[in-house]
Amino acid sequence: MDTGSAEDGPAPSDAFQALGNEIRMRTVRTLLADGPCTFSELFEASDTDTSAGFAYHLRQLTGEFVRQREDDRYELTYAGREVGRAIRAGTYTDSVDHESIALPEPCPFCEETELVATVSDNVSRVVCQACEAPILELSFPPSGYVTRDPDSIPAALDSYHRHRIRTFADGVCPDCGGATTADVEPVAGTADDEADGPDRVQLAFDCEACGASLRCPVTLAILEHPAVVSFYHEHDHDVQERSLWNVGREWRERVISSDPWCLLVSTRLEDETLLLYVIGDGTVVDSSRRPSTDDAARSDSGSDANANEPSTAEDDETQPALETDSSDESATV
């Protein structure tokens, strides 16, 4: 099968320089809003004094961001559409701060209903006001905040990052579409004795193309596995209704082997436990169910290591956060 190859384009500095003019930016915005336009239509929308002057600016965009069609009208290229949408959404220009948003779910550590999300520079930090435990950080594009009322932001945050985790797990970068890798890795500083192996691990996703990355508890990457969905459904629960900051205190993670990696992820509902065996790339290779009728069954299915972000000890004061390092995100999801 033939594989596509990217043509060599201009240097990034040259490409961005071509956009460094308000007339050109207005042309991009016009084409994004109106679709293909004639030269005269673009000139009229540009507020440029002369057609010759506008023609110069249009030439700077043509090729990389704009192309001329056979009918002589102009339209945006793929790069032009991406730039135009980012400009319209405020991706590169808007920084959103927001007062605290109360969350209805209980804290995964103290179980008090005192969770809040504070928004600073497009990043929502979920913390518990009762026990002061930090839960996780979730970045969100500025348009995600400004186009919603405060009450609908938490659900949008949850949906947005579920999609990112799912897409990364499918081997596709949610930012650029590039190929991604997935590897289990220890959470730094969680083992009392290195010889005993890591106390906690996380799943690390990385994009080979743009460098986007995401770190999350292994449990969050397998929430949509058919065995999990059916298990919850048969117990009259919908796992999709659990927010990422509180997927349920019933989850456990346990490291079986670190060379090669093998993890036992388990969840218990009523009198039954679901066991899932996960290998180093995050793949579930086997699953089974067993009765949960005694303490031994509970301990076999995992250590007392979790509340809602799995692999967190119930007396641990730090939650294993979702982490990413995309170009517009700083060590958070």
C-alpha positions, 0 to 999 in steps of 0.5 A: 500500500502506498503511503502519503508523503508531505511536501516540503513547505515554507519555514514556519517563520516564513509561514507565520510572517505571511500572516503578520498583517491585518489585511491578510488576517481579514482576508483569511477571516472573510474566506472562512466566513463566506467561502470561495470569493472573487478578487473583487469581493475580497478587495471590498471586504479588506478596506484596502485603498487600492486593488494593487495594494490588496493584490500584493497582500493576497499574493503573500497568502497564496500557496500556503493559506489561500489558493486560486480555483479554476473559476478564478475564485479564492478559497482557503487551503487546509492550513488556512482553514486551521489558522482561521478557525484558531483565530476565530476561537481565540486559541492563540489570543484569549486567556480565560480566568473564571470564578470557582465552579461548584461540582456536584460529585463528592471528593474521592478522598474525604467524600465531602461534597466540596469539590470546586473547579477554579479556572486560570489561563484556560486551565481548570484545577479541581480541588476539594475545599474540605480536605484541600486535596488537589484532584486534577488539572484540565486545560480547555480551549478558551472558546470552551469556557466563553461559549457556555454558562458556568453550570455546563462547563464541568460536563463539557470538560469531562466530555472533552478529555474523555475524547482526548484519552479515547483518541490517544488510546486509539493511536491517533493524536487528538491535536494533529492526527499523528501516530501516538505511542502508549507506555505504562510508566511509574509515577515519580516518587511513589516507591518507598524502596526502589527494589520493591518497584513502583507503588503507582503507575500511569499510562503515558501517551505521546505523539510522534509528530507534534509532541503532544502528550497525556498522562493518566491513571490506567483505569481512565484509559479502559473505562470504555472497554466492552467488559467494563461497560457491560459489567456496569450496565448489568449492575444498573450503573452507567460508567459514562456518567462518572466524571473523570474526577470521580469515577468511583471508589470501587476501582483498584490498580495493582502492579503484577510485573514491571518487566514486562509490565502487567497490571491488574485493574479491578472494580467491584459492584455489589457482590461481584468483582471485574478483573482486567489484565493490562499490559505495557501499552495499555491493552486489556489482554484478559478479563474475568469476573468473580464473586466478592464475598469476602475480604480475600476477594477484595484484596486479591483484586487490588490493593487499597489503592484507590478512590476515584483516580485509581492507584491512589492510596486512600490515605494519600493526599495527592491524586494522580493527575491527568497530565499532558504537554501539548503546545498550548498546555502546561503539564496538565490535561 
